[in-house]
Amino acid sequence: MITICENYMGNAYLLDKDGNEYDVLNHPTDSFEFESVLYLLDEYGSNYAKKLCAKYKSSPNDDLKEKIIDIYNNMFCKVRVWGALAEEITFRIESTGFNWYKVITGFLLRHSYKRSLITVENNRHKVYWKNVSFDYAINPENEVVLEKLMRKH
């Protein structure tokens, strides 16, 4: 596990589908720190992702950039912990074909964010859960609820 970095917006993490946490100051996007997206996929991506990154570095183009961003968005859940006391936590997920519930609850349990309000949304701010309690989020019965909401959209 990699430790977090703090900045003015709170703590930021990237979680992969295995629940590993990656050290980020901000969440890289297509318009912000694209070089960081390339670095993350070079470091942690599949062989296919690494080949695309190498190809992009030698000959940048918008089609490759779009494919790389899609891989990045499907590989990671972006997490932002808001406030000095972790009053709110937002999980931003683009990959709805994967059940992120165990990754989310594993993260919450590891960090004991028992007083936090939890939001789960996609990159376009489509909300699946809005300000749910820690107890609600970690209740195994709600795994099905989240999974159905994510498949619906």
ABEGO torsion letter per residue (X at the ends): XBBBBBBAAEBBBBBBAAGBBBBBABBBBAABGAAAAAAAAAAABBAAAAAAAAAAAABBBAAAAAAAAAAAAAABBBBBBBEAAGABBBBBBABAABBAAAAAAAAAAAAGBAABBBBBBBAAGBBABBGBBAAAAABAAAAAAAAAAAAAX
